[in-house]
Amino acid sequence: MKTPTEIRPVAGKLGILLPGLGAVATTFIAGVEMIRQGMAEPVGSLTQMGTIRLGKRTDNRSPRISDFVPLASLDSIEFGAWDLFPDDAFTAASKAGVLSKEHLASVKGFLEGIHPMEAVFDKGYVKRLDGPHVKTGATKMDLAEQLMADIARFKKERGVDRCVAVWCGSTEVYRPLTPVHATLEAFEKGLRENSDDIAPSAIYAYACIRSGVPYANGAPNLSVDFPAMHELARREGIPIAGKDFKTGQTLMKTILAPGFKARLLGLEGWYSTNILGNRDGEVLDDPESFKSKEVSKLGVLEHIFQPHLHPKLYGHYSHVVRINYYPPRGDNKEGWDNIDIFGWLNYPMQIKIDFLCRDSILAAPIVLDLALFLDLAHRAGMAGTQEWLSFYFKSPMTAEGLYPEHDLFIQLMKLKNTLRWMKGEDLITHLGLEYYD
Ligand SMILES: NC(=O)c1ccc[n+]([C@@H]2O[C@H](COP(=O)([O-])OP(=O)(O)OC[C@H]3O[C@@H](n4cnc5c(N)ncnc54)[C@H](O)[C@@H]3O)[C@@H](O)[C@H]2O)c1
């Protein structure tokens, strides 16, 4: 792929559209507004706080990423959302219970001004939810057209030039690919004929791409990750990314596992369990929704350890992941890991992790970075799957036949090299021999 000759400059406002106005989406919106008002720092966001080394280590050039590539500024962002509950963002954030009352009070007026548009929803895809604020239409194509009309109206009313969408809706039940997902033609026929195999999230993705809106999927359900959608994204010149925000336990896994692998420490087993009490936890308490999450969480180790290359070290490990819905804990998840490793002469060792994390606090900066980077990719003329954004996902989308890269540090290198490539800077290989010539 050749370097983009030109990245279209940022001009005007950027609309960030969020299907799903729950814990993650409201924590993200409230946080951006607090940062804009100078009340908080954008901790955890690469686009806001990250730097990028350019040239040799001796060159001392490490600008901020936001000074290196033209990203939309926080001040230029307008928010839009869809949800099956009509609550404004303040009410939804209060119910989610992530941010303190004081923090929410500080941006109350702003949040109260954000009202979700009616959702495209099907209870068959999220068994634990039912809400009144939903669209009706004779066919799924009708529903997609209503979403496209929402996007057009949002742009007009808010005076927005460009939009990006990040799925922050609930995890849908696991469904394998069917022929309706295979080609764009089959998918559009399925929309017109109300195919049961088309999930609401895929209708949003279709409507967004058709409206020229890049789309990232924060949940593990397929949404935008199947051949018909890849075809549409490439045809329309729209960047897409997914799946499933990489936050708590899986983030830890993709930090630690590459270390064990680097030192060739063997793995006997990795047992992960969580307690979680937010609405996401309630939805994931349904075995069919959990199945989507399990598939997304389980793949990580296999790709990092490459058992086919190291059968003696990683050929037989046991990997178990559990999520337990436990209401008292709310959004403040607790994730335990017990890791059984072995070293020299097969002597066993154990590692225990107890991560008292906050799910939405970890996810919010990811939503921001994905939105800004997808908008950048769009202006740079990049279309289809954006593998360089794997850094943010538990189950990164890749080209067909290509295994995903899960190692967080390789993902970061890939992301930064992509930014260097976009700007025509030398890629950094870490070879470093030139310092010793
Ligand atoms: N927080 C994290 O660390 C994290 C990590 C990875 C993935 N995720 C995923 O992000 C998503 C959001 O998480 P959350 O904690 O905000 O959940 P949440 O339950 O608080 O919010 C989800 C919102 O989506 C709405 N919704 C469901 N289906 C919809 C539809 N078809 N259209 C519009 N709205 C719809 C729900 O009414 C709810 O308000 C979930 O899928 C979750 O699995 C979260």
The ligand as a Gaussian input file, in Angstrom:
#p B3LYP/6-31G(d) Opt

LIG

0 1
 N      -16.516000      -1.522000      29.797000
 C      -15.649000      -2.378000      29.342000
 O      -14.590000      -2.556000      29.905000
 C      -15.960000      -3.116000      28.081000
 C      -14.945000      -3.876000      27.518000
 C      -15.198000      -4.565000      26.344000
 C      -16.427000      -4.483000      25.751000
 N      -17.419000      -3.768000      26.319000
 C      -18.704000      -3.767000      25.663000
 O      -19.145000      -2.459000      25.477000
 C      -20.560000      -2.479000      25.447000
 C      -21.091000      -1.390000      26.367000
 O      -20.777000      -1.695000      27.708000
 P      -21.519000      -0.927000      28.877000
 O      -20.851000      -1.318000      30.149000
 O      -21.674000       0.500000      28.542000
 O      -22.949000      -1.636000      28.848000
 P      -24.353000      -0.981000      29.283000
 O      -25.274000      -2.147000      29.452000
 O      -24.196000      -0.028000      30.408000
 O      -24.755000      -0.120000      28.019000
 C      -25.194000      -0.694000      26.819000
 C      -26.324000       0.159000      26.299000
 O      -26.653000      -0.297000      25.002000
 C      -28.052000      -0.226000      24.872000
 N      -28.406000      -1.078000      23.751000
 C      -28.450000      -2.424000      23.661000
 N      -28.815000      -2.813000      22.436000
 C      -28.971000      -1.686000      21.715000
 C      -29.343000      -1.432000      20.362000
 N      -29.610000      -2.432000      19.539000
 N      -29.390000      -0.146000      19.956000
 C      -29.122000       0.876000      20.803000
 N      -28.791000       0.706000      22.081000
 C      -28.704000      -0.578000      22.528000
 C      -28.577000      -0.650000      26.226000
 O      -29.905000      -0.212000      26.445000
 C      -27.597000       0.045000      27.154000
 O      -28.019000       1.342000      27.515000
 C      -20.996000      -3.893000      25.838000
 O      -21.256000      -4.650000      24.690000
 C      -19.776000      -4.425000      26.509000
 O      -19.683000      -5.838000      26.450000
 C      -17.212000      -3.067000      27.487000

